[in-house]
Amino acid sequence: MENVTTGNEFLLLGLTGVQMLRPFFFVIFLMVYLINLVGNGAILVIAILEPKLHSPMYFFLGNLSCLDICYSSVTLPKVLVNLLSTRRAISFLGCITQLHFFHFLGSTEAILLAIMAFDRFVAICNPLRYTVIMNPQMCILLAVVAWITSFFYALMHSLMTARLNFCHSHKLNHFFCDVKPLLELACNNTLLNQRLLSVVTGSISMGAFFLTLLSYFYIICSLLFKNKSCRILHKALSTCASHFMVVCLFYGPVGFTYTRPASATSMSQDCMVAIIYSAVTPVLNPLIYTLRNKEVMLALKKTFGSKLFEYCQQHH
């Protein structure tokens, strides 16, 4: 029954067709998902509860952690179910819904990373006016713009894909529903869909990447020409280094996937690359920020260390 589908559903071929490897992949992806939930959940909690972290930088970091939890939750639970199931089907509505939220949250993260770079640019290059420029209202406005813009961007892709007819095979060579593998199955003319994917998705991802790089270029120039203190230079660059690592891990695979034309040979490559930005990057984000950020480490110890101490006292 594994390869049988109805006309209103798709078969996700997944990561491997080898039955013996599925338990191994299940354990790996379950661990990745749990680490993601715990790591990003912890950052989200301290960003809300710790007064010392009530600043623009940690407001956006909290948004990023929330995004990463939701982003991986769009794909990984279904992947885990399919790895244990003999019938890896997803309904047409479920497929379009998954596609919508994947692009919605992915686009939001791309824009949010650019906003976080701008925040660091203002903090380092214009510190005296930082609290005036990045006031609470501006931070909320930037976050809302990122979320709303991405919602309508994803709605474009979901509506344009939903109108297609899939009259041939319903077997998706992927582990989740995405635009490119669905276009491969469509019997309509998909030229407009492919152009929207390349132009609009490419513009958002590469545009955000360019703005991020521009912010870091100005930061480095400002530090090199205006600051003579090695200690201040090292501290500022260390703060930005963690964010830049996240940026490279996210924009690199996304650019590789969505700026190239779809082909039968590229689908397997896209599937492997998708693991990086849908599963690996959300896990690495909290590790990078906590290991390289003393304020976050102290807040984690204060928040969860005290809770653990109270729990131990109550049970003794």
Salt bridges, closest charged atoms under 4 A:
GLU2 OE2 - ARG22 NH2 2.94
GLU2 OE2 - ARG88 NH2 2.21
GLU9 OE2 - ARG87 NH2 2.27
GLU50 OE2 - LYS302 NZ 3.46
ASP119 OD2 - ARG120 NH2 2.97
ASP178 OD1 - HIS103 NE2 2.73
ASP270 OD2 - LYS180 NZ 3.02
ASP270 OD1 - ARG260 NH2 2.40
